[in-house]
Amino acid sequence: MPIYTYECEECGEYQKEQRITEEPDTVCELCRSKTRRLISGGTSFALRGSCWEKDGYS
């Protein structure tokens, strides 16, 4: 399951493990303030090397 980062108006940032099919949180579980899901910059997916498409994965 992916881990999503949320920003709460009162508490700040927190992370939550959710299924992809679940609706994003709109209310903080701790203080009941409004939240929004952030776009994470870090990911483990990377295409490295030269000519990676020639490996049969194009």
Phi and psi restraints in degrees (range 20) as a CNS / XPLOR table:
assign (resid 1 and name C) (resid 2 and name N)
       (resid 2 and name CA) (resid 2 and name C) 1.0 -73.4 20.0 2
assign (resid 2 and name N) (resid 2 and name CA)
       (resid 2 and name C) (resid 3 and name N) 1.0 155.0 20.0 2
assign (resid 2 and name C) (resid 3 and name N)
       (resid 3 and name CA) (resid 3 and name C) 1.0 -106.9 20.0 2
assign (resid 3 and name N) (resid 3 and name CA)
       (resid 3 and name C) (resid 4 and name N) 1.0 123.3 20.0 2
assign (resid 3 and name C) (resid 4 and name N)
       (resid 4 and name CA) (resid 4 and name C) 1.0 -104.9 20.0 2
assign (resid 4 and name N) (resid 4 and name CA)
       (resid 4 and name C) (resid 5 and name N) 1.0 146.3 20.0 2
assign (resid 4 and name C) (resid 5 and name N)
       (resid 5 and name CA) (resid 5 and name C) 1.0 -103.2 20.0 2
assign (resid 5 and name N) (resid 5 and name CA)
       (resid 5 and name C) (resid 6 and name N) 1.0 131.4 20.0 2
assign (resid 5 and name C) (resid 6 and name N)
       (resid 6 and name CA) (resid 6 and name C) 1.0 -118.8 20.0 2
assign (resid 6 and name N) (resid 6 and name CA)
       (resid 6 and name C) (resid 7 and name N) 1.0 155.5 20.0 2
assign (resid 6 and name C) (resid 7 and name N)
       (resid 7 and name CA) (resid 7 and name C) 1.0 -120.1 20.0 2
assign (resid 7 and name N) (resid 7 and name CA)
       (resid 7 and name C) (resid 8 and name N) 1.0 121.0 20.0 2
assign (resid 7 and name C) (resid 8 and name N)
       (resid 8 and name CA) (resid 8 and name C) 1.0 -96.0 20.0 2
assign (resid 8 and name N) (resid 8 and name CA)
       (resid 8 and name C) (resid 9 and name N) 1.0 141.6 20.0 2
assign (resid 8 and name C) (resid 9 and name N)
       (resid 9 and name CA) (resid 9 and name C) 1.0 -62.6 20.0 2
assign (resid 9 and name N) (resid 9 and name CA)
       (resid 9 and name C) (resid 10 and name N) 1.0 -31.0 20.0 2
assign (resid 9 and name C) (resid 10 and name N)
       (resid 10 and name CA) (resid 10 and name C) 1.0 -102.0 20.0 2
assign (resid 10 and name N) (resid 10 and name CA)
       (resid 10 and name C) (resid 11 and name N) 1.0 -46.3 20.0 2
assign (resid 10 and name C) (resid 11 and name N)
       (resid 11 and name CA) (resid 11 and name C) 1.0 -85.9 20.0 2
assign (resid 11 and name N) (resid 11 and name CA)
       (resid 11 and name C) (resid 12 and name N) 1.0 -25.4 20.0 2
assign (resid 11 and name C) (resid 12 and name N)
       (resid 12 and name CA) (resid 12 and name C) 1.0 99.5 20.0 2
assign (resid 12 and name N) (resid 12 and name CA)
       (resid 12 and name C) (resid 13 and name N) 1.0 -150.3 20.0 2
assign (resid 12 and name C) (resid 13 and name N)
       (resid 13 and name CA) (resid 13 and name C) 1.0 -86.6 20.0 2
assign (resid 13 and name N) (resid 13 and name CA)
       (resid 13 and name C) (resid 14 and name N) 1.0 145.8 20.0 2
assign (resid 13 and name C) (resid 14 and name N)
       (resid 14 and name CA) (resid 14 and name C) 1.0 -149.6 20.0 2
assign (resid 14 and name N) (resid 14 and name CA)
       (resid 14 and name C) (resid 15 and name N) 1.0 160.8 20.0 2
assign (resid 14 and name C) (resid 15 and name N)
       (resid 15 and name CA) (resid 15 and name C) 1.0 -115.7 20.0 2
assign (resid 15 and name N) (resid 15 and name CA)
       (resid 15 and name C) (resid 16 and name N) 1.0 149.2 20.0 2
assign (resid 15 and name C) (resid 16 and name N)
       (resid 16 and name CA) (resid 16 and name C) 1.0 -144.4 20.0 2
assign (resid 16 and name N) (resid 16 and name CA)
       (resid 16 and name C) (resid 17 and name N) 1.0 135.4 20.0 2
assign (resid 16 and name C) (resid 17 and name N)
       (resid 17 and name CA) (resid 17 and name C) 1.0 -85.9 20.0 2
assign (resid 17 and name N) (resid 17 and name CA)
       (resid 17 and name C) (resid 18 and name N) 1.0 122.4 20.0 2
assign (resid 17 and name C) (resid 18 and name N)
       (resid 18 and name CA) (resid 18 and name C) 1.0 -140.4 20.0 2
assign (resid 18 and name N) (resid 18 and name CA)
       (resid 18 and name C) (resid 19 and name N) 1.0 155.1 20.0 2
assign (resid 18 and name C) (resid 19 and name N)
       (resid 19 and name CA) (resid 19 and name C) 1.0 -72.9 20.0 2
assign (resid 19 and name N) (resid 19 and name CA)
       (resid 19 and name C) (resid 20 and name N) 1.0 154.6 20.0 2
assign (resid 19 and name C) (resid 20 and name N)
       (resid 20 and name CA) (resid 20 and name C) 1.0 -62.9 20.0 2
assign (resid 20 and name N) (resid 20 and name CA)
       (resid 20 and name C) (resid 21 and name N) 1.0 -32.5 20.0 2
assign (resid 20 and name C) (resid 21 and name N)
       (resid 21 and name CA) (resid 21 and name C) 1.0 -80.2 20.0 2
assign (resid 21 and name N) (resid 21 and name CA)
       (resid 21 and name C) (resid 22 and name N) 1.0 -11.3 20.0 2
assign (resid 21 and name C) (resid 22 and name N)
       (resid 22 and name CA) (resid 22 and name C) 1.0 -74.0 20.0 2
assign (resid 22 and name N) (resid 22 and name CA)
       (resid 22 and name C) (resid 23 and name N) 1.0 148.4 20.0 2
assign (resid 22 and name C) (resid 23 and name N)
       (resid 23 and name CA) (resid 23 and name C) 1.0 -71.0 20.0 2
assign (resid 23 and name N) (resid 23 and name CA)
       (resid 23 and name C) (resid 24 and name N) 1.0 144.9 20.0 2
assign (resid 23 and name C) (resid 24 and name N)
       (resid 24 and name CA) (resid 24 and name C) 1.0 -65.4 20.0 2
assign (resid 24 and name N) (resid 24 and name CA)
       (resid 24 and name C) (resid 25 and name N) 1.0 151.0 20.0 2
assign (resid 24 and name C) (resid 25 and name N)
       (resid 25 and name CA) (resid 25 and name C) 1.0 -65.7 20.0 2
assign (resid 25 and name N) (resid 25 and name CA)
       (resid 25 and name C) (resid 26 and name N) 1.0 143.1 20.0 2
assign (resid 25 and name C) (resid 26 and name N)
       (resid 26 and name CA) (resid 26 and name C) 1.0 -119.6 20.0 2
assign (resid 26 and name N) (resid 26 and name CA)
       (resid 26 and name C) (resid 27 and name N) 1.0 -12.2 20.0 2
assign (resid 26 and name C) (resid 27 and name N)
       (resid 27 and name CA) (resid 27 and name C) 1.0 -132.2 20.0 2
assign (resid 27 and name N) (resid 27 and name CA)
       (resid 27 and name C) (resid 28 and name N) 1.0 134.4 20.0 2
assign (resid 27 and name C) (resid 28 and name N)
       (resid 28 and name CA) (resid 28 and name C) 1.0 -66.2 20.0 2
assign (resid 28 and name N) (resid 28 and name CA)
       (resid 28 and name C) (resid 29 and name N) 1.0 137.1 20.0 2
assign (resid 28 and name C) (resid 29 and name N)
       (resid 29 and name CA) (resid 29 and name C) 1.0 -71.8 20.0 2
assign (resid 29 and name N) (resid 29 and name CA)
       (resid 29 and name C) (resid 30 and name N) 1.0 -24.2 20.0 2
assign (resid 29 and name C) (resid 30 and name N)
       (resid 30 and name CA) (resid 30 and name C) 1.0 -87.8 20.0 2
assign (resid 30 and name N) (resid 30 and name CA)
       (resid 30 and name C) (resid 31 and name N) 1.0 -49.3 20.0 2
assign (resid 30 and name C) (resid 31 and name N)
       (resid 31 and name CA) (resid 31 and name C) 1.0 -116.1 20.0 2
assign (resid 31 and name N) (resid 31 and name CA)
       (resid 31 and name C) (resid 32 and name N) 1.0 -3.2 20.0 2
assign (resid 31 and name C) (resid 32 and name N)
       (resid 32 and name CA) (resid 32 and name C) 1.0 65.7 20.0 2
assign (resid 32 and name N) (resid 32 and name CA)
       (resid 32 and name C) (resid 33 and name N) 1.0 22.6 20.0 2
assign (resid 32 and name C) (resid 33 and name N)
       (resid 33 and name CA) (resid 33 and name C) 1.0 -85.1 20.0 2
assign (resid 33 and name N) (resid 33 and name CA)
       (resid 33 and name C) (resid 34 and name N) 1.0 169.1 20.0 2
assign (resid 33 and name C) (resid 34 and name N)
       (resid 34 and name CA) (resid 34 and name C) 1.0 -71.1 20.0 2
assign (resid 34 and name N) (resid 34 and name CA)
       (resid 34 and name C) (resid 35 and name N) 1.0 139.3 20.0 2
assign (resid 34 and name C) (resid 35 and name N)
       (resid 35 and name CA) (resid 35 and name C) 1.0 -125.9 20.0 2
assign (resid 35 and name N) (resid 35 and name CA)
       (resid 35 and name C) (resid 36 and name N) 1.0 164.3 20.0 2
assign (resid 35 and name C) (resid 36 and name N)
       (resid 36 and name CA) (resid 36 and name C) 1.0 -143.8 20.0 2
assign (resid 36 and name N) (resid 36 and name CA)
       (resid 36 and name C) (resid 37 and name N) 1.0 147.2 20.0 2
assign (resid 36 and name C) (resid 37 and name N)
       (resid 37 and name CA) (resid 37 and name C) 1.0 -84.0 20.0 2
assign (resid 37 and name N) (resid 37 and name CA)
       (resid 37 and name C) (resid 38 and name N) 1.0 135.3 20.0 2
assign (resid 37 and name C) (resid 38 and name N)
       (resid 38 and name CA) (resid 38 and name C) 1.0 -97.1 20.0 2
assign (resid 38 and name N) (resid 38 and name CA)
       (resid 38 and name C) (resid 39 and name N) 1.0 156.0 20.0 2
assign (resid 38 and name C) (resid 39 and name N)
       (resid 39 and name CA) (resid 39 and name C) 1.0 -90.1 20.0 2
assign (resid 39 and name N) (resid 39 and name CA)
       (resid 39 and name C) (resid 40 and name N) 1.0 121.3 20.0 2
assign (resid 39 and name C) (resid 40 and name N)
       (resid 40 and name CA) (resid 40 and name C) 1.0 -80.7 20.0 2
assign (resid 40 and name N) (resid 40 and name CA)
       (resid 40 and name C) (resid 41 and name N) 1.0 142.2 20.0 2
assign (resid 40 and name C) (resid 41 and name N)
       (resid 41 and name CA) (resid 41 and name C) 1.0 -87.9 20.0 2
assign (resid 41 and name N) (resid 41 and name CA)
       (resid 41 and name C) (resid 42 and name N) 1.0 -26.8 20.0 2
assign (resid 41 and name C) (resid 42 and name N)
       (resid 42 and name CA) (resid 42 and name C) 1.0 -90.9 20.0 2
assign (resid 42 and name N) (resid 42 and name CA)
       (resid 42 and name C) (resid 43 and name N) 1.0 131.5 20.0 2
assign (resid 42 and name C) (resid 43 and name N)
       (resid 43 and name CA) (resid 43 and name C) 1.0 -144.4 20.0 2
assign (resid 43 and name N) (resid 43 and name CA)
       (resid 43 and name C) (resid 44 and name N) 1.0 154.1 20.0 2
assign (resid 43 and name C) (resid 44 and name N)
       (resid 44 and name CA) (resid 44 and name C) 1.0 -91.2 20.0 2
assign (resid 44 and name N) (resid 44 and name CA)
       (resid 44 and name C) (resid 45 and name N) 1.0 -2.7 20.0 2
assign (resid 44 and name C) (resid 45 and name N)
       (resid 45 and name CA) (resid 45 and name C) 1.0 -85.9 20.0 2
assign (resid 45 and name N) (resid 45 and name CA)
       (resid 45 and name C) (resid 46 and name N) 1.0 127.1 20.0 2
assign (resid 45 and name C) (resid 46 and name N)
       (resid 46 and name CA) (resid 46 and name C) 1.0 -150.8 20.0 2
assign (resid 46 and name N) (resid 46 and name CA)
       (resid 46 and name C) (resid 47 and name N) 1.0 142.0 20.0 2
assign (resid 46 and name C) (resid 47 and name N)
       (resid 47 and name CA) (resid 47 and name C) 1.0 -104.1 20.0 2
assign (resid 47 and name N) (resid 47 and name CA)
       (resid 47 and name C) (resid 48 and name N) 1.0 112.3 20.0 2
assign (resid 47 and name C) (resid 48 and name N)
       (resid 48 and name CA) (resid 48 and name C) 1.0 -119.6 20.0 2
assign (resid 48 and name N) (resid 48 and name CA)
       (resid 48 and name C) (resid 49 and name N) 1.0 156.8 20.0 2
assign (resid 48 and name C) (resid 49 and name N)
       (resid 49 and name CA) (resid 49 and name C) 1.0 90.4 20.0 2
assign (resid 49 and name N) (resid 49 and name CA)
       (resid 49 and name C) (resid 50 and name N) 1.0 171.2 20.0 2
assign (resid 49 and name C) (resid 50 and name N)
       (resid 50 and name CA) (resid 50 and name C) 1.0 -97.1 20.0 2
assign (resid 50 and name N) (resid 50 and name CA)
       (resid 50 and name C) (resid 51 and name N) 1.0 145.1 20.0 2
assign (resid 50 and name C) (resid 51 and name N)
       (resid 51 and name CA) (resid 51 and name C) 1.0 58.9 20.0 2
assign (resid 51 and name N) (resid 51 and name CA)
       (resid 51 and name C) (resid 52 and name N) 1.0 42.3 20.0 2
assign (resid 51 and name C) (resid 52 and name N)
       (resid 52 and name CA) (resid 52 and name C) 1.0 -63.5 20.0 2
assign (resid 52 and name N) (resid 52 and name CA)
       (resid 52 and name C) (resid 53 and name N) 1.0 -26.7 20.0 2
assign (resid 52 and name C) (resid 53 and name N)
       (resid 53 and name CA) (resid 53 and name C) 1.0 -72.5 20.0 2
assign (resid 53 and name N) (resid 53 and name CA)
       (resid 53 and name C) (resid 54 and name N) 1.0 -14.1 20.0 2
assign (resid 53 and name C) (resid 54 and name N)
       (resid 54 and name CA) (resid 54 and name C) 1.0 -80.8 20.0 2
assign (resid 54 and name N) (resid 54 and name CA)
       (resid 54 and name C) (resid 55 and name N) 1.0 -2.2 20.0 2
assign (resid 54 and name C) (resid 55 and name N)
       (resid 55 and name CA) (resid 55 and name C) 1.0 -84.9 20.0 2
assign (resid 55 and name N) (resid 55 and name CA)
       (resid 55 and name C) (resid 56 and name N) 1.0 6.8 20.0 2
assign (resid 55 and name C) (resid 56 and name N)
       (resid 56 and name CA) (resid 56 and name C) 1.0 92.1 20.0 2
assign (resid 56 and name N) (resid 56 and name CA)
       (resid 56 and name C) (resid 57 and name N) 1.0 8.8 20.0 2
assign (resid 56 and name C) (resid 57 and name N)
       (resid 57 and name CA) (resid 57 and name C) 1.0 -108.8 20.0 2
assign (resid 57 and name N) (resid 57 and name CA)
       (resid 57 and name C) (resid 58 and name N) 1.0 22.1 20.0 2
